[in-house]
Amino acid sequence: MTTFALLTMPLESELAWAEHDARLQIIHSYVTAQTEREATAARWEAVAYDRANPTASSLVAELDAHDYQPAAA
């Protein structure tokens, strides 16, 4: 007899939390960047995030609210 595993969809609250966590990780990468190159990489991640999530508020705009200053080494 063949058995099938049921696929379960994550709850809407789990999806929202995952999205929130992803945004925080990108912001953290940008704010704690040690070099301009790291800050630019985080910014490109934000651009990719915004393109993948057009209905969400702009993450690039949120990064623009932060003045990039290299973190103290």
C-alpha positions as CSV (number, residue, x, y, z in Angstrom):
1,M,0.0,0.0,0.0
2,T,1.3,3.4,-1.0
3,T,1.3,6.1,1.7
4,F,1.5,9.8,1.0
5,A,2.9,12.5,3.2
6,L,0.6,15.4,3.6
7,L,2.1,18.8,2.7
8,T,1.4,21.4,5.3
9,M,1.4,25.0,4.5
10,P,2.9,27.4,7.0
11,L,0.5,29.5,9.0
12,E,0.1,33.1,7.9
13,S,1.6,34.2,11.1
14,E,4.7,32.1,10.5
15,L,5.1,33.6,7.0
16,A,4.8,37.1,8.4
17,W,7.4,36.3,11.1
18,A,9.8,34.9,8.5
19,E,9.4,38.0,6.3
20,H,10.0,40.2,9.4
21,D,13.1,38.2,10.3
22,A,14.4,38.4,6.7
23,R,14.0,42.2,6.7
24,L,15.7,42.5,10.1
25,Q,18.7,40.4,8.9
26,I,19.2,42.6,5.8
27,I,18.9,45.8,7.9
28,H,21.4,44.4,10.5
29,S,23.8,43.5,7.7
30,Y,23.6,47.0,6.3
31,V,23.9,48.8,9.7
32,T,26.8,46.6,10.9
33,A,28.7,46.6,7.6
34,Q,32.4,47.1,8.2
35,T,33.1,48.3,4.6
36,E,31.3,50.1,1.8
37,R,31.4,46.8,-0.1
38,E,29.5,45.0,2.6
39,A,26.9,47.9,2.8
40,T,26.5,47.7,-0.9
41,A,25.9,44.0,-0.8
42,A,23.3,44.4,1.8
43,R,21.7,47.1,-0.2
44,W,21.5,44.8,-3.3
45,E,19.8,42.2,-1.0
46,A,17.3,44.9,-0.1
47,V,16.7,45.6,-3.8
48,A,16.1,41.9,-4.5
49,Y,13.8,41.7,-1.5
50,D,11.7,44.6,-2.7
51,R,11.5,43.1,-6.2
52,A,10.4,39.7,-4.8
53,N,7.8,41.4,-2.4
54,P,6.3,44.3,-4.4
55,T,3.3,44.6,-2.0
56,A,5.5,45.0,1.1
57,S,6.9,48.4,2.2
58,S,10.2,49.2,0.6
59,L,13.2,47.9,2.4
60,V,15.5,50.1,0.3
61,A,13.5,53.1,1.6
62,E,14.0,51.8,5.1
63,L,17.8,51.5,4.6
64,D,17.8,55.1,3.2
65,A,16.6,56.2,6.6
66,H,19.9,54.9,8.0
67,D,23.1,56.9,7.3
68,Y,25.7,54.3,6.5
69,Q,28.7,54.7,8.7
70,P,31.3,51.9,8.8
71,A,31.0,50.0,12.1
72,A,33.9,50.5,14.4
73,A,36.4,47.7,14.0
